[in-house]
Amino acid sequence: MTSRARGFTLIELLLAISILAIIAVLGWRGLDSIVRSRATLNNDMEQTRGLQLAFAQMQSDCENLASSTLLRNRPFLQAEDNRITLVRMVLGENQPTRLQVVSYRVADGVLTRRESSYTRDLTQLDVLWQAGLSDNDPSAAVALQSGLQNMSMRLWVPSPGAAPGSNTGSGGWRNANGVSTAGGPGLTLPTGLEVSLVQQAQTVPLVKAFLLGAL
């Protein structure tokens, strides 16, 4: 008597297909989670890199900040919510020192930087300064970073009588709004700038402090 080979029943086939389908779904979900995590990590790295470059540019501007003496007691920096305007020195090889107005703004979630033309004329600098303070500055803006909520600043003001350039003593950080950097008899000028940038969907700001006129 010839024996017949036993095959799979319909129920066994359906059960095997169901198990394979479950394994496929679990595998797809795991792969999708890895891809999403990688995309989020890459985005965070790009954000961090962009903010580092923005802070590096701010540091360069602050290091080359023009002094109140050079500007004949004109303001060299004005900081308020979501905007910084400063006067920096431009030091070219075999060229005289020139002045330039630089503006940082956070608007519609984007941090931008504008820089004026160079000048050695303080009267022309006054015009460039007023243009930098306004929202009608004709200079082309360069986008440094997107995805920001706001930018806030504080200024380090040394105690009266502290040595020039000193950040020690009984001085302290003050909200930058309303702090004047115009020089004059008996006035204590700030020597440090602290910038706080808050990213969208974040509550903890990224904070960086700079010396003013370190060079």
Order of alpha helices (4+ residues) and beta strands (2+ residues): alpha-beta-beta-beta-beta-alpha-beta-beta-beta-beta-beta
